[in-house]
Amino acid sequence: MLVNWSDEANADLNEIVDFICLDNPLAAIDLSELLFETAEKIGNMPYMGKNGRVSGTREFVAHPKYVLVYQVQLNEILILRVLHTSRKYP
Protein backbone atom coordinates (compact mmCIF):
# COMPACT_ATOMS: atom_id res chain seq x y z
CA MET A 1 0.00 0.00 0.00
CA LEU A 2 0.99 3.57 -0.55
CA VAL A 3 2.29 5.29 2.60
CA ASN A 4 1.55 8.98 3.19
CA TRP A 5 2.56 11.18 6.11
CA SER A 6 0.17 13.69 7.68
CA ASP A 7 1.34 17.24 8.28
CA GLU A 8 1.46 16.47 12.01
CA ALA A 9 3.61 13.38 11.44
CA ASN A 10 5.98 15.37 9.23
CA ALA A 11 6.22 18.07 11.89
CA ASP A 12 6.88 15.42 14.57
CA LEU A 13 9.61 13.85 12.47
CA ASN A 14 11.28 17.17 11.72
CA GLU A 15 11.21 18.19 15.38
CA ILE A 16 12.72 14.87 16.49
CA VAL A 17 15.43 14.86 13.84
CA ASP A 18 16.33 18.51 14.43
CA PHE A 19 16.65 17.92 18.18
CA ILE A 20 18.85 14.83 17.80
CA CYS A 21 20.91 16.53 15.10
CA LEU A 22 22.07 19.16 17.61
CA ASP A 23 24.14 16.50 19.40
CA ASN A 24 24.58 13.73 16.86
CA PRO A 25 23.83 14.35 13.17
CA LEU A 26 24.59 10.75 12.18
CA ALA A 27 22.16 9.39 14.76
CA ALA A 28 19.51 11.79 13.44
CA ILE A 29 20.01 10.48 9.91
CA ASP A 30 19.93 6.86 11.09
CA LEU A 31 16.70 7.41 13.03
CA SER A 32 15.06 9.19 10.12
CA GLU A 33 15.97 6.32 7.78
CA LEU A 34 14.69 3.78 10.31
CA LEU A 35 11.35 5.55 10.64
CA PHE A 36 10.88 5.76 6.86
CA GLU A 37 11.87 2.09 6.45
CA THR A 38 9.42 1.11 9.18
CA ALA A 39 6.65 3.07 7.48
CA GLU A 40 7.36 1.18 4.25
CA LYS A 41 7.17 -2.14 6.13
CA ILE A 42 3.81 -1.07 7.52
CA GLY A 43 2.76 -0.34 3.94
CA ASN A 44 3.53 -3.98 3.10
CA MET A 45 1.95 -5.40 6.27
CA PRO A 46 -0.64 -2.86 7.45
CA TYR A 47 -1.85 -4.85 10.44
CA MET A 48 1.57 -5.49 11.97
CA GLY A 49 0.96 -2.74 14.53
CA LYS A 50 -1.32 -3.17 17.53
CA ASN A 51 -4.71 -1.50 17.82
CA GLY A 52 -4.16 2.12 18.79
CA ARG A 53 -5.35 3.97 21.86
CA VAL A 54 -7.49 6.12 19.57
CA SER A 55 -10.26 4.24 17.77
CA GLY A 56 -9.45 3.53 14.13
CA THR A 57 -5.69 3.83 14.57
CA ARG A 58 -2.83 1.41 14.90
CA GLU A 59 0.52 1.84 16.63
CA PHE A 60 3.91 0.33 15.89
CA VAL A 61 7.07 0.73 17.96
CA ALA A 62 9.61 1.64 15.30
CA HIS A 63 12.44 2.24 17.77
CA PRO A 64 12.63 1.74 21.55
CA LYS A 65 11.86 5.45 21.96
CA TYR A 66 9.50 6.15 19.02
CA VAL A 67 6.06 4.97 17.97
CA LEU A 68 4.38 5.43 14.59
CA VAL A 69 0.64 6.05 14.91
CA TYR A 70 -1.20 5.30 11.68
CA GLN A 71 -4.50 4.55 9.97
CA VAL A 72 -5.16 1.84 7.46
CA GLN A 73 -7.31 3.46 4.80
CA LEU A 74 -8.81 2.02 1.63
CA ASN A 75 -5.80 2.50 -0.65
CA GLU A 76 -3.15 3.90 1.65
CA ILE A 77 -1.50 3.94 5.02
CA LEU A 78 -1.59 7.37 6.65
CA ILE A 79 1.10 8.00 9.24
CA LEU A 80 -0.64 10.30 11.72
CA ARG A 81 2.04 10.94 14.35
CA VAL A 82 5.59 10.06 15.34
CA LEU A 83 5.67 10.06 19.14
CA HIS A 84 8.33 9.57 21.79
CA THR A 85 7.33 6.67 23.99
CA SER A 86 7.43 8.87 27.10
CA ARG A 87 4.79 11.26 25.73
CA LYS A 88 1.25 10.98 26.96
CA TYR A 89 -1.01 10.23 24.02
CA PRO A 90 -3.76 11.01 23.14
C-alpha positions in Angstrom: 0.0 0.0 0.0 1.0 3.6 -0.5 2.3 5.3 2.6 1.6 9.0 3.2 2.6 11.2 6.1 0.2 13.7 7.7 1.3 17.2 8.3 1.5 16.5 12.0 3.6 13.4 11.4 6.0 15.4 9.2 6.2 18.1 11.9 6.9 15.4 14.6 9.6 13.9 12.5 11.3 17.2 11.7 11.2 18.2 15.4 12.7 14.9 16.5 15.4 14.9 13.8 16.3 18.5 14.4 16.7 17.9 18.2 18.9 14.8 17.8 20.9 16.5 15.1 22.1 19.2 17.6 24.1 16.5 19.4 24.6 13.7 16.9 23.8 14.3 13.2 24.6 10.8 12.2 22.2 9.4 14.8 19.5 11.8 13.4 20.0 10.5 9.9 19.9 6.9 11.1 16.7 7.4 13.0 15.1 9.2 10.1 16.0 6.3 7.8 14.7 3.8 10.3 11.3 5.6 10.6 10.9 5.8 6.9 11.9 2.1 6.4 9.4 1.1 9.2 6.6 3.1 7.5 7.4 1.2 4.3 7.2 -2.1 6.1 3.8 -1.1 7.5 2.8 -0.3 3.9 3.5 -4.0 3.1 1.9 -5.4 6.3 -0.6 -2.9 7.4 -1.8 -4.8 10.4 1.6 -5.5 12.0 1.0 -2.7 14.5 -1.3 -3.2 17.5 -4.7 -1.5 17.8 -4.2 2.1 18.8 -5.3 4.0 21.9 -7.5 6.1 19.6 -10.3 4.2 17.8 -9.5 3.5 14.1 -5.7 3.8 14.6 -2.8 1.4 14.9 0.5 1.8 16.6 3.9 0.3 15.9 7.1 0.7 18.0 9.6 1.6 15.3 12.4 2.2 17.8 12.6 1.7 21.5 11.9 5.4 22.0 9.5 6.2 19.0 6.1 5.0 18.0 4.4 5.4 14.6 0.6 6.0 14.9 -1.2 5.3 11.7 -4.5 4.6 10.0 -5.2 1.8 7.5 -7.3 3.5 4.8 -8.8 2.0 1.6 -5.8 2.5 -0.6 -3.1 3.9 1.7 -1.5 3.9 5.0 -1.6 7.4 6.6 1.1 8.0 9.2 -0.6 10.3 11.7 2.0 10.9 14.4 5.6 10.1 15.3 5.7 10.1 19.1 8.3 9.6 21.8 7.3 6.7 24.0 7.4 8.9 27.1 4.8 11.3 25.7 1.2 11.0 27.0 -1.0 10.2 24.0 -3.8 11.0 23.1 
